[in-house]
Amino acid sequence: MSSAARRRLDWSWLVAAILGAPVAALLVSVALPAVIPASQGTRYLVACVTVVPLVAAAPCGVLLARSAARAWVGILVASVAATLVLFWSAFK
């Protein structure tokens, strides 16, 4: 792999860690109350408590991915899953 291609991957990796991962973590924490079988107050409390660790751990997970493409695929899978859960709960 050429050094220019490697630099592009590094920038893509950093963009995924800085921008993509926190957005995906926020989507997951917003969708979390829809799948927790508890009272409404408890569901929102769990979502509020888990948002900070998710936002902190998501960029770490992205930076540990083997390639930038895998990092972006992980972000997209988490975002699409959270969006589908949100749509499911909205139309339920």
Residue pairs with C-beta under 8 A, 6 or more apart in sequence:
9 67
9 68
10 68
12 68
12 71
12 72
13 62
13 63
13 65
13 68
13 71
16 62
16 68
16 71
16 72
16 75
17 59
17 62
17 63
17 71
18 59
20 62
20 71
20 72
20 75
21 58
21 59
21 61
21 62
21 75
22 55
22 58
22 59
23 75
23 79
24 58
24 75
24 78
24 79
24 82
25 51
25 54
25 55
25 57
25 58
25 78
26 51
26 54
26 55
27 78
27 79
27 82
27 83
27 86
28 54
28 78
28 81
28 82
29 47
29 50
29 51
29 54
29 55
30 47
30 82
30 86
31 81
31 82
31 83
31 85
31 86
31 89
32 43
32 46
32 47
32 50
33 40
33 43
33 44
33 46
33 47
34 85
34 86
34 88
34 89
35 85
36 42
36 43
36 46
36 47
38 46
58 78
61 74
62 71
62 74
62 75
63 71
65 71
65 74
